[in-house]
Amino acid sequence: MNVTLQDQIAEVKRELALRERKYPEWVTSGRMKREQAARQINAMKAVLNTLEQQDAINRPELFPR
């Protein structure tokens, strides 16, 4: 099964949205520490940034110079 870069980006965005929605609840309930939640959200944002940068590198320029 081939998972495209765009598929990976979409999945990371979905996971990031889930974390941003659920982690505050988990921190409030004591299920997760605030620092852990922040670290994991920031890590997922970094993954997204890396994938989006790679996607930009792989895309041909619309208006080559």
C-alpha positions in Angstrom: 0.0 0.0 0.0 1.4 3.3 -1.1 0.8 6.2 1.3 1.4 9.5 -0.5 3.0 12.6 1.1 -0.4 14.3 0.8 -2.0 11.4 2.6 0.6 11.7 5.4 0.1 15.4 5.7 -3.7 14.9 6.0 -3.2 12.3 8.6 -0.9 14.4 10.7 -3.3 17.3 10.5 -6.1 15.0 11.7 -4.0 13.8 14.6 -2.9 17.3 15.5 -6.6 18.5 15.5 -7.5 15.5 17.8 -4.6 16.3 20.2 -5.5 20.0 20.3 -9.1 19.1 21.1 -8.6 16.2 23.6 -5.3 17.0 25.4 -6.8 20.0 27.4 -9.5 17.7 28.7 -6.9 15.1 29.6 -4.8 17.7 31.4 -7.8 18.9 33.4 -8.7 15.3 34.3 -5.2 14.5 35.4 -4.8 11.9 32.7 -1.9 13.8 31.2 0.6 16.4 32.4 0.5 19.9 30.8 4.2 19.7 29.8 3.7 16.3 28.2 0.7 17.6 26.2 2.6 20.7 25.1 5.6 18.6 24.1 3.5 16.1 22.1 1.5 18.8 20.3 4.7 20.7 19.4 6.3 17.5 18.1 3.3 16.8 15.9 3.4 20.5 14.6 7.1 19.9 13.8 6.3 16.7 11.9 3.6 18.6 9.9 6.1 21.4 9.2 8.7 18.9 7.9 6.2 17.1 5.7 4.9 20.4 4.3 8.4 21.6 3.5 9.1 18.3 1.8 5.9 18.7 -0.2 6.9 22.2 -1.3 10.3 20.9 -2.4 8.7 18.1 -4.4 6.2 20.3 -6.2 7.2 21.8 -9.5 7.1 25.6 -9.7 4.0 27.0 -11.3 6.0 29.9 -12.9 9.6 28.8 -13.4 12.1 31.7 -13.6 
